Amino acid sequence: MRVLLTGHLGYLGTVMSPILQAAGHDVIGLDTGLYAASVLGPVPVDPPALPIDLRDVTAADLQGFDAVVHLAALSNDPLGALDPELTYAINHRASVALAEAAKEAGVGRFLYASTCSVYGAAGDGLVGEEAPLAPVTPYAESKVWAERDILAMTDSDFAPTALRNATAFGFSPRLRADIVLNNLVGHALLGGEILVLSDGTPWRPLVHAADIADSFAAVLAAPVDNVAGRALNVGDERNNVRVSEIAEEVARAVPGAGVRITGEAGADPRSYRVDFSALREALPGFACRRSVADGARELVAAYREFGLDRAGFENTFVRLRTLQARQDTGELTEDLRPAQP
Ligand SMILES: NC(=O)c1ccc[n+]([C@@H]2O[C@H](COP(=O)([O-])OP(=O)(O)OC[C@H]3O[C@@H](n4cnc5c(N)ncnc54)[C@H](O)[C@@H]3O)[C@@H](O)[C@H]2O)c1
């Protein structure tokens, strides 16, 4: 298939491009490169791309594509809190406009990167796709509204799927140190201590970045009736873990590092355990394969090999810090467009 991959210069996109290419797809990216220079290790080979802001895409840009895989977004809660209106503009309105443009251009499939954080404060029971949505941040709200409006466009010619990804972990050349496992491994290696700011009790479903990429490739290959118009949780029940267990797994991967649970961040309302059986039923033969322990070992090896340092850990690989730094130097405008020279 000829696939437009938005967000191809992000953490997940940089892992997903080669996986979609290896599956035989002709991948064209679309990304304004907010973090394109935030690379740990060798610089990746990126696919060719359309240099267009998500907010400016028209149906004419999407002619000739068989599928759109839509990752581009302001990708976490702190970014959403920075400017809720900008989060709604990019994550909700521009995402819906992209799907409308794709439908108008005759693109058959649309894979939307949603998140398990749409479930918000779900408690201890397992939540499936039919569970009530209880987003607790502007980021999660923007994802709920985008998937609602995009899935409503389903018809016999247009097959959107919302993939509700668990929180990702694992190495990507465009690393993120602001997601929980990647963050705790950094604390362990650089400070000898695995610092947990919550009380450690919240449940978090985790999934390896490469398993997310594999699941998107599997959705593209699936019979359209299995996936059209559906929301699917992406992950595996074995990786439904408490934050304290994640910390213990990191301690096993970094001998000598101790766990310190401070609780200083107060109660964390984001707690949910997720049921991933619908994904396995929709994609026979597919399963997320990588464990939290696998990810911790992989990250330790990569951080050591590529020399992750404190500046990288605290700034370069923290999405919010990178955006603020690029706004401070005048490279990016307030609404996150490249400043005109
Ligand atoms: N990483 C996770 O744990 C996780 C979990 C669930 C869902 N997701 C979703 O997956 C997607 C990718 O996440 P990620 O971790 O790779 O995030 P990321 O921040 O690393 O990448 C997002 C990419 O989108 C691009 N982008 C942002 N606004 C844009 C715009 N207006 N025009 C063009 N490009 C723009 C950025 O330049 C960046 O390369 C996001 O939609 C995110 O919400 C991620």
The ligand as an SDF file (V2000), in Angstrom:
LIG
                    3D

 44 48  0  0  0  0  0  0  0  0999 V2000
    4.1810    7.3760   23.1970 N   0  0  0  0  0  0  0  0  0  0  0  0
    3.1270    6.9310   23.8750 C   0  0  0  0  0  0  0  0  0  0  0  0
    3.2400    6.4170   24.9980 O   0  0  0  0  0  0  0  0  0  0  0  0
    1.7550    7.0000   23.2670 C   0  0  0  0  0  0  0  0  0  0  0  0
    0.7130    6.2970   23.8940 C   0  0  0  0  0  0  0  0  0  0  0  0
   -0.5630    6.3860   23.3620 C   0  0  0  0  0  0  0  0  0  0  0  0
   -0.7990    7.1480   22.2340 C   0  0  0  0  0  0  0  0  0  0  0  0
    0.2320    7.8220   21.6470 N   0  0  0  0  0  0  0  0  0  0  0  0
   -0.0540    8.6230   20.4580 C   0  0  0  0  0  0  0  0  0  0  0  0
    0.8020    8.2080   19.4000 O   0  0  0  0  0  0  0  0  0  0  0  0
    1.1500    9.3290   18.6060 C   0  0  0  0  0  0  0  0  0  0  0  0
    2.6630    9.4480   18.4910 C   0  0  0  0  0  0  0  0  0  0  0  0
    3.2240    9.5890   19.7950 O   0  0  0  0  0  0  0  0  0  0  0  0
    4.7890    9.8140   19.9970 P   0  0  0  0  0  0  0  0  0  0  0  0
    5.1130    9.2920   21.3470 O   0  0  0  0  0  0  0  0  0  0  0  0
    5.5330    9.3280   18.8250 O   0  0  0  0  0  0  0  0  0  0  0  0
    4.8280   11.4170   20.0600 O   0  0  0  0  0  0  0  0  0  0  0  0
    5.9700   12.4460   19.5920 P   0  0  0  0  0  0  0  0  0  0  0  0
    5.6840   13.7110   20.3210 O   0  0  0  0  0  0  0  0  0  0  0  0
    7.2950   11.8270   19.7350 O   0  0  0  0  0  0  0  0  0  0  0  0
    5.6750   12.6310   18.0370 O   0  0  0  0  0  0  0  0  0  0  0  0
    4.6050   13.4090   17.5380 C   0  0  0  0  0  0  0  0  0  0  0  0
    5.0300   13.9520   16.1850 C   0  0  0  0  0  0  0  0  0  0  0  0
    3.9540   14.7500   15.6670 O   0  0  0  0  0  0  0  0  0  0  0  0
    4.5180   15.8790   15.0260 C   0  0  0  0  0  0  0  0  0  0  0  0
    3.5510   16.9690   15.0030 N   0  0  0  0  0  0  0  0  0  0  0  0
    2.9580   17.5690   16.0710 C   0  0  0  0  0  0  0  0  0  0  0  0
    2.1510   18.5610   15.6520 N   0  0  0  0  0  0  0  0  0  0  0  0
    2.2360   18.5800   14.3050 C   0  0  0  0  0  0  0  0  0  0  0  0
    1.6210   19.3870   13.3130 C   0  0  0  0  0  0  0  0  0  0  0  0
    0.7550   20.3870   13.6140 N   0  0  0  0  0  0  0  0  0  0  0  0
    1.9070   19.1390   12.0010 N   0  0  0  0  0  0  0  0  0  0  0  0
    2.7680   18.1370   11.6720 C   0  0  0  0  0  0  0  0  0  0  0  0
    3.3990   17.3550   12.5780 N   0  0  0  0  0  0  0  0  0  0  0  0
    3.1220   17.5740   13.8800 C   0  0  0  0  0  0  0  0  0  0  0  0
    5.7370   16.2200   15.8550 C   0  0  0  0  0  0  0  0  0  0  0  0
    6.6850   16.9940   15.1110 O   0  0  0  0  0  0  0  0  0  0  0  0
    6.2600   14.8550   16.2400 C   0  0  0  0  0  0  0  0  0  0  0  0
    7.2580   14.3960   15.3610 O   0  0  0  0  0  0  0  0  0  0  0  0
    0.4880   10.5430   19.2400 C   0  0  0  0  0  0  0  0  0  0  0  0
   -0.7500   10.7710   18.5840 O   0  0  0  0  0  0  0  0  0  0  0  0
    0.2510   10.0980   20.6520 C   0  0  0  0  0  0  0  0  0  0  0  0
   -0.8260   10.7840   21.2410 O   0  0  0  0  0  0  0  0  0  0  0  0
    1.4990    7.7540   22.1280 C   0  0  0  0  0  0  0  0  0  0  0  0
  1  2  1  0
  2  3  2  0
  2  4  1  0
  4  5  1  0
  4 44  2  0
  5  6  2  0
  6  7  1  0
  7  8  2  0
  8  9  1  0
  8 44  1  0
  9 10  1  0
  9 42  1  0
 10 11  1  0
 11 12  1  0
 11 40  1  0
 12 13  1  0
 13 14  1  0
 14 15  2  0
 14 16  1  0
 14 17  1  0
 17 18  1  0
 18 19  2  0
 18 20  1  0
 18 21  1  0
 21 22  1  0
 22 23  1  0
 23 24  1  0
 23 38  1  0
 24 25  1  0
 25 26  1  0
 25 36  1  0
 26 27  1  0
 26 35  1  0
 27 28  2  0
 28 29  1  0
 29 30  1  0
 29 35  2  0
 30 31  1  0
 30 32  2  0
 32 33  1  0
 33 34  2  0
 34 35  1  0
 36 37  1  0
 36 38  1  0
 38 39  1  0
 40 41  1  0
 40 42  1  0
 42 43  1  0
M  CHG  2   8   1  16  -1
M  END
$$$$
